[in-house]
Amino acid sequence: MKNVIVDYKKLTPDVLSMLVERYPDGYGDDDIISFRNHKNELIEAVEVTTEDTKYLVKISKRLSMQMEAFDEDDYDAGEMNDPDALPEMDPNLPQDMDDSKNKD
């Protein structure tokens, strides 16, 4: 089995779809795998597995935002393996602009 470490920026809609399916309510502390990379940096990731590949997806605020906003119906078959198909997420902006306007 092939092991692949995936950063948010290289995430494809296909892998994101697997993450959303595996963690429909988001991931918790028990789902997080911690390890050190070749530079001795601590990495935290969540795991999804296909028949031949284990993906360790690095955790970030943007990953959580992508998982919450993801809808598989927004992508055609050709886009599912294209990391450029996912929109950029800005963690500094509110996820739902309408809700942020209604707060007084």
C-alpha positions in Angstrom: 0.0 0.0 0.0 1.2 3.4 -0.9 1.4 6.1 1.8 0.8 9.7 0.7 1.0 12.9 2.8 -1.3 15.5 1.3 -1.2 19.2 2.1 -4.4 21.3 1.9 -3.1 23.0 -1.2 -2.7 19.7 -3.1 -6.0 18.2 -2.0 -8.2 17.0 -4.8 -12.0 16.9 -4.7 -11.8 13.1 -4.7 -9.8 12.9 -1.5 -11.9 15.7 0.1 -15.0 13.7 -0.7 -13.5 10.7 1.1 -12.7 12.9 4.1 -16.2 14.2 4.3 -17.6 10.7 4.0 -15.4 9.3 6.7 -15.8 12.3 9.0 -19.3 13.7 8.2 -19.4 15.7 11.5 -15.7 16.7 11.3 -12.8 15.0 12.9 -12.0 14.9 16.6 -8.9 14.6 18.7 -9.0 10.8 18.5 -8.9 10.9 14.7 -5.7 12.9 14.5 -2.4 11.2 13.8 0.8 13.0 14.9 4.2 12.3 13.5 7.5 14.0 12.7 8.5 14.5 9.1 12.1 14.3 7.7 12.7 17.9 8.9 11.7 16.8 12.5 8.6 19.0 12.3 5.5 17.8 14.1 2.7 17.0 11.6 -0.9 16.4 12.5 -3.1 14.7 9.9 -6.3 12.7 9.4 -6.3 9.4 7.5 -8.4 8.2 4.6 -7.7 5.0 2.7 -8.5 3.6 -0.7 -7.8 0.1 -2.0 -4.1 0.9 -2.7 -3.3 4.2 -1.0 -3.4 5.6 2.5 -3.7 9.4 2.5 -2.6 11.4 5.5 -4.1 14.8 5.1 -2.4 17.6 7.0 -4.8 19.4 9.4 -5.4 23.1 9.0 -8.2 25.6 9.5 -8.6 25.7 5.7 -9.1 21.9 5.6 -11.9 22.2 8.1 -13.5 25.0 6.1 -13.2 23.0 2.8 -14.8 20.0 4.5 -17.8 22.0 5.7 -18.3 23.7 2.3 -17.8 20.6 0.1 -20.5 19.4 -2.1 -19.6 16.6 -4.5 -22.3 17.6 -6.9 -20.3 20.8 -7.6 -17.6 18.8 -9.5 -17.7 16.8 -12.7 -15.7 13.5 -13.0 -12.7 15.3 -14.7 -12.3 17.7 -11.8 -12.4 15.1 -9.0 -8.6 14.5 -9.3 -7.7 18.1 -9.9 -6.4 20.0 -6.9 -7.0 23.3 -8.7 -10.7 22.6 -8.9 -11.2 23.4 -5.2 -11.7 27.1 -4.3 -9.3 28.9 -2.1 -10.5 29.3 1.5 -9.5 32.3 3.5 -9.5 31.4 7.2 -9.7 35.1 8.1 -13.2 35.6 6.5 -16.4 34.3 8.0 -17.6 31.1 6.4 -21.2 32.4 6.0 -21.1 36.1 5.1 -24.9 36.4 5.6 -24.7 35.2 9.2 -21.9 37.7 10.0 -24.0 40.6 8.7 -26.9 39.7 10.9 -24.9 39.8 14.1 -25.4 43.1 16.0 
